[in-house]
Amino acid sequence: MTIKEFDIGQRVFILNMHEGRNSEPEIREESVISVGRKYVTVENGNRYASEEWFHFGLVQSIDYGERSLLCPSKTDAYNYIEFIKLQIWISSLTRYKVKNYTLDQLRKVKEILMD
C-alpha cells in the first residue's frame, strides 16, 4: 500500500499487536492530518511510512520499540491479526499433530502452500 492512497481527514485504524506481551491486539480510530511524500501523519503526531513487507497499510516510523500499524479500514486490521495468528498456527504444527491428518489432506495443504 502506498502513501498516495491516503487523504487528509480520512478515518484510519491504528493497530498495536503487543507482540511478546500477554495482551490482545488493540485497534483505535484516528484521522489523517497530513499526507507527505514519505509519511502519513495522524492526529496524535505519529508518522507512518510504506514498508514492502506490510501489505495491509503503513508502518509507524520510529527508531525503537514496537511499531504500530496504520490500516485504511478496520477489516484490514482484523485481516492482519488473522494473518499473524494463522502464521503462528502453521508454524506450531509438529509431526505429532500432523499425523492426525490424512495423506490427501496433507497433499492439498502442500499444493496450496507451494503455489
C-alpha positions in Angstrom: 0.0 0.0 0.0 1.3 3.4 -0.8 1.1 6.8 0.8 -0.8 8.2 -2.2 -3.8 6.0 -1.2 -4.5 8.2 1.9 -6.2 11.6 2.1 -6.3 14.3 4.8 -9.3 13.8 7.1 -9.6 10.2 6.2 -10.5 7.9 9.2 -7.9 5.2 9.7 -7.3 2.4 12.2 -4.1 2.1 14.2 -3.2 -1.5 15.2 -0.9 -2.3 18.1 -0.2 -6.1 18.1 1.5 -6.1 21.5 3.9 -8.8 20.3 5.8 -10.6 23.1 3.2 -9.4 25.7 0.4 -11.3 27.1 -2.3 -9.0 25.8 -4.6 -8.9 22.8 -4.1 -6.6 19.8 -5.6 -3.1 20.1 -7.3 -1.2 17.4 -8.1 2.5 17.7 -9.5 5.0 15.2 -7.7 8.3 14.2 -7.8 10.9 11.4 -5.1 11.6 8.9 -3.9 15.2 9.4 -1.2 15.3 6.6 0.0 13.3 3.7 3.5 14.0 2.5 5.9 12.5 0.1 7.3 10.0 2.7 4.9 9.9 5.6 1.3 10.0 6.6 0.7 11.8 9.9 -2.2 11.1 12.2 -3.9 13.2 15.0 -1.5 12.1 17.8 1.5 13.1 15.7 2.7 9.6 14.8 4.1 9.3 11.3 3.6 6.2 9.1 5.6 5.1 6.0 5.2 2.4 3.4 7.1 -0.8 4.0 7.4 -3.6 1.5 6.6 -6.4 4.0 3.3 -4.9 5.2 0.5 -5.2 2.6 -2.4 -4.1 4.9 -1.4 -0.4 5.3 1.5 1.6 6.6 4.1 1.1 9.4 4.9 3.6 12.1 8.2 5.4 11.6 10.2 5.1 14.9 13.7 4.1 15.8 13.0 1.7 18.6 10.1 -0.1 20.3 7.1 -1.9 18.8 5.8 -0.1 15.8 2.1 0.4 15.3 0.4 -0.3 12.0 -1.9 2.1 10.1 -4.7 0.4 8.2 -7.2 2.1 6.0 -10.1 0.0 7.3 -11.0 -2.0 10.4 -11.3 -5.0 8.1 -7.7 -4.7 7.0 -6.6 -4.5 10.7 -8.6 -7.7 11.5 -7.2 -9.4 8.4 -3.7 -8.7 9.5 -4.4 -10.1 13.0 -5.8 -13.2 11.4 -2.8 -13.4 9.1 -0.4 -13.4 12.1 -2.5 -16.0 14.0 -2.5 -18.3 11.0 1.3 -18.0 10.6 1.7 -18.9 14.3 -0.7 -21.8 13.9 1.0 -23.2 10.8 4.5 -22.8 12.4 3.2 -24.7 15.6 2.2 -27.8 13.6 4.5 -30.6 14.8 5.0 -34.1 13.5 2.8 -35.3 16.3 -0.1 -33.0 15.4 0.2 -33.6 11.7 -0.1 -37.3 11.9 -3.8 -36.9 12.6 -4.3 -35.6 9.0 -4.9 -37.9 6.0 -2.5 -38.1 3.1 -5.0 -36.4 0.9 -5.3 -33.5 3.4 -1.6 -33.1 3.6 -1.2 -33.2 -0.2 -3.8 -30.4 -0.5 -2.1 -28.3 2.1 1.3 -28.8 0.3 -0.3 -27.9 -3.1 -1.8 -24.7 -1.7 1.4 -23.6 0.1 3.8 -24.4 -2.7 2.0 -22.2 -5.3 
